[in-house]
């Protein structure tokens, strides 16, 4: 069993760093307003580098608190959108037929709003993910042999734990059970699984933060006289945003694949 630290890797990557980034984004906005629309990174860094010990402690606490908020928002926006778009990794890895985006009806307001709110992710998905097939790097199924082994052993495990008919495994939230089972019975793999969760959580938050940056830069270009920005700035931010999204999906997939493979190699099932 891995030891529980009071401040884990996930706390640092998932909460503190994102919170600190959001605070720095706010400071950048305030700096731009104070300097009449101009921004010099050297002067900005000099103005924020002289922190007293009590100020640093306050910065850490606020960063951690804000990080919790931004992490939660990313889980109900970026991750939710990804699951609607591609289905859960446990299901597309096993080759289950994907639910269409509008399966639950176009009346679902959030399914209309999310592609707009996450516009840089959406537009770059259409260009790079769909047309140029970048989605094959992070949303492809595993080979048929592994699919059959995992399904067979997965059904055996579910039958041990429940008397319900589990032949239609597609209808169950089966990976939640698989993840807890493998984490409890595969001590040597716990650290790797925790790392994957930390990484995909961190990258998911970065995707949301770059989305916020995209909309903020768009605001500056349209409604202010910040002439140093142009359309190429937006394209660069959008590309970085989609890169973070792909990286999030990659480690989201790896975490799920790790859990499924631990089911496949478990000789007790």
N, C-alpha and C positions, 0 to 999 in steps of 0.2 A: 504494500500500500504506500503510495507517495505521501510525503508529509505535507500538511496544509500550512502554508506560510501566511502570516498576517497580511502581507502585501505581495500578491502573486503576480506572475507574468501578465495575466489577463487584466489585473487591476492597473498595471502600468501601461500596457498597450491599448487596452479597451476603454479605460476611463481617464487616466491622468494625461497621457499624450494628446488625445482628442480634445479634452477640456482646455489644455494649454494652447493648442492651435486655435481654438475658437476665441480665446481671450486675446491672442495675438492678432487675429483678424479684426477684432473690435478695436484694438489699439491702432492698427493700421488705418482703419476708417477714421478714427479720431485724429490721427496725425495728418491725414489728407485734408480733413476739414479745417484743421488749425493752420495748415500751410497753403490754403487757397488752391487746393486741387493738385499740388505737386507732391511727389514722393521720391525721396532719395534713401535707399536702403541703409547706407552707411550712417546717415544722420539718425534714422529711425532706430537702428540697433544701439547706437550710442545713447539715445534718450531712454532706452528701456533696460540698459545693462547694469545700472547702479541701484541694486536692490539691497536694502538692509535685511538682517536676519529675520526680524518680525514680519517684514513685507514678503520675504520669500516663503515663510510658513503660511501666510495668508494666501499667497499665490498657489501653493500646492493644494491647500484645502479647497479653494474655489475651483481650481482646475479639475480636481477629483469629482466635485459635486456636479459641475457643468458637464464633465465627461459622462457621468451616469445618464444625464438627460439626453445628450446627443447620441449616446449609444442606444438608448431605448428608441429614440426617433428613427435611427437607422434600421433597427430591427423591424419596425412596423412600416417602413417605407421601402428601403433598398431590398432587404431580404424578402419582404412580402411580395414586392413586384417580381423579383427573381423567381419565387416559387409559383406565382401565377403564370409567368412567362414560360418557364421551362418545366414546371412541376418540381417536386422535391427530388434531390439527388438520388435518394434511395429508390425512387421509382423510375427515373430515366436511366439510371445505371443498370437496372434489371430489365430494361426494354419494355416497360409497361406503356401502353398507349397513353399519350399525353392528353390531359384535359385542355381544351381550347381556352384561350384567354377569356372569351365571352361566354363560357359554358354556363355560368350562373346568372346570365342575363345582363343585357346592356344597361339595365336599370341600376346596377351597382355603381354608385357614384364614384367610389374610390378607384375602380378600374378605369374610369375615364380620366380622373384627376392625376393618377400616378404617372402616366406617360408624359403629362404636361409638367408636373412638378420635377420629375427626373428627366427633363428634356435632353440634356447632353448625353445621358446614358441611352435614352431612347433613340436619338438620331444617329449616334455612332453605332448602336446595335444594328440599325437598319442598313447602314453603309458597310461597316466592317464585319459585324457579326453575321448578318443575313446574306448580303451580296458576296462578300469575300470569304464567308464561311469560317470566320474566327471562332464562332460558337462551337466548332468541332473540337477546339482545344480544351473546353471546359464543360461541355454538355453532351458528351457521347456515352453510349452504353458500353458495358464490358463485353467480352466475347461470350458466345453462346454456352460453352462448356461451364464457365464459372456461373453464369446465370442459372443453369439447371442445378448445379451443386448447391448454390446459396438458397434457391427456392426450396429444394428438397429438405435441406437441413433447417431452414427457417421454419418451415411448416412443422417439422418434427419438434422443434423447440416450443413453438406456440401450442402444440397439442399437449405437451408436458405441463404447460403453465395454465391452460384453459381447456374447458370441455366444449367450447364453441367450435363450429365448423370453420376451419381456417383455409379451406381450399381456395377460396376467392381472396387471396392475400392482398390483392390490389386495394380492397376496400378498407383495410386496417391501417392504423398508424403503427405499423409493425416495427419500424426502425427505432422508435422510442424504446421499445422493449429490447431490441437487439443491442442498442447502445448501452443501456444499463447492465444488461447481461454480460457483454464483452468487457465493459469497464471493471466489473466486479470479478470476473473470472480470468482476466488476462493482465496480470499485474505488470508484466514486462512491457506492455504496450500503453500503459496509462499515460506516461510522460509524453509520448508522441501524440496521443489523442488530445491531451490538454494543450499542447503546442499548436495543433491544427485549429482548435477552437479559438485560441488567442489570436492567431494570425488571421483567420477569416473574420473574426470580430473587428480587429484593427483595420483591416482593408475595407470592410463594409462601412465603417465610420469615415474613413478617408474618402470613400466614394461620395458619401453624403456631404462632407465638408467641401469637396471640390464642386459639388452641385451648388452649394450655397455661394461659393466663390464665383461660379459662372453667372449666377443671377445678379450678384453684387456688381461684377464688372459690367454686365449688360446695363444695369441701372446707371453706372457712372458714364458709360458711353452715350446713353440716350438723354439723360436728364441733367448732366453736369458738363463742365468745360474741361474735363480731364483729358486733354488732347493726346497724351502719351499712349493711350490705348487705341487699338484698332481691331478689326474683325479677326486678324490673325491671333490676337491674344485670346479671343473667345475660342477659336479653333484649337489652340494649344491646350487651354484649360479643359475643353471637351474631350480631347484625345487623352489627356492625363486621367480625367474622370473615368473614361471607358477602360483604360488600363487598370485602374484600381478595381473597377467592377469585374473585369476578367480575372484579376488576381484573387479577389474575394470568392468568385465562383470556383476557381481552381482549388483553393484550400477547403472550401465548403464541400466540394466533391471528394477531395482526398480524405477528409475526416470521415465522411460517410463510407467511402470505399474501404477504409481501414476497419470500420466496424463490421461491414459485410464480409470482408476477408477473414476476420477473426471467427465469424460464424462458420465459414467454409472449412477452416483448418481445425476446428474444434473436434477432437476425436471422441469426445463424450456425447456428442449429439448424434 
